[in-house]
Amino acid sequence: MDAYRSLNIQLARPDRDQDIERFRTFLQDLGHLGIPVAKIDFHPGNTYTTRTVETPRGYRAREFSWEDFRKIDKQMFEKPYSAEEIWAAYSYFVKAVLPAAEKAGVRLALHPDDPPVPVMNGVAKVFINYDGIHRAEQIAGGSRNWGLMFCVGTWAEGGDKMGKDVPAMIKDFGGREKIFGVHFRNVSSPLPRFHETFMDDGYLDMYQVVKALRQVRYSGSMVPDHIPAFAGDKGMNRAGTAYCITYMRSLLLRANEEVG
């Protein structure tokens, strides 16, 4: 059950306490199973993609264009939700579930808003830059069980509007052991328009990302994220997955040699 995707929780609806209790039970189950991390996010009114494109290298990928989105932007729910309403709902949720996470030995990993824009479909988005993530950390009150599911691609989408670039975020949060997982992907350019790319085909230098993770002695998971589809590769996208994992392995070997 995706309790972290509950509209009752994220929009502070009357039945949210019931869903929060289910999430506490979910955390207990994770603890019993020895699963150390649960990802959470807070973007209930989201549009991830405006179209799928075929890139010059012949693979298909998600594209988001702010100009195209404005043509389909709508009020998705019964009323608009302000940033402070979303902050209040997030604060209520985190303060309710952190004690259960601490007791279960499970860490809550917050994913930033993808794409990192301030309002979508009538709902404010608050985890769109460093200031938002820093405020979320303060709400968690310094708990060692709160941290980030650091999505490199999302951060790259925001470019210089994020407040800190990818290596600086890794140095800050990773240096304090506050990165609990990494989603590893690249994009063609920052907003207002981007499409996802294979890791070696975007504007971000992914080696510098891996190097920064090694420098802070990060030891968690790093997974290929939103893997594009090769032309003719249907179904499980095995070729794209193998390509990404091999490339990630190469970057890691080089970083191990350079950083030690």
C-alpha positions, 0 to 999 in steps of 0.5 A: 500500500502506497501510504506515502501517495495517499491523497488523504495524507497529502491533502489533509483530508478527514480520513488521513489518520486512518491512512497514517496508521496503515503507514505506521504498520507498513513501517513495522512490517519493513522493520521485521523484514529488515528493509531499512529505507522507505521512500516518501514524496509529496506531490499529489497534483503532478504531471511528469511528462508532456510527451515522449520523444525519440532522441537523436541517438534513437531511443525514446524518453520522457520529455517535460516542457513548461510551455506545453504543460501550461496548455494542459494545466488544470485544477485537479482537485476540489480547490487549489492548495497553497504551499502552506497547506502542503507544508502543514500536511507534510509536517503532520504526517512526518511528526506522526510517522517518525516515531514509528520509523525510529522504533522499526529501525526504518529510515524515511527517504524524501524524494524531491518534487519532479519536475521542480516547479512551484505549482502544478494543477492547482497544487503547490509543490514545496520540495523544489529546491535546497530551501524546501529540502532544508525546511523539511529536514528542520520539521523532522527535528534532527531525526537520524531516520529522516533523509533524502532519496536523492534524485540526481535527475530531478535536481538536474532538471532544476539547474541553477534554480535549485540553490545548490548543485548536485555535488554540493547537495551530496557534500552537504547531505551525504556528508551528514549521512542524510542521503539514504538512496540515489536515483541515478539519471541524466537529462538533456538540459534544465527547465523550461524544457528537458528530456531524459537521457541515457547517463552518458548523453545528458548535460550533467557530468555523471562521473562528478556525481559518483566521485562526490558520493565516494568522497562522502563515503556514501554506501547506500543504493544507487539505482538507474532511474527512468531508463529510456527505451532503445528503438525496438526494445519492447517489454522489460527494457533489458538492453537499456538496463544493462547499458545503464548498469555497465556505465554506472559500474565503470564510473564507480571503478574510476571513482574508486581509483581516484578517491580511494 
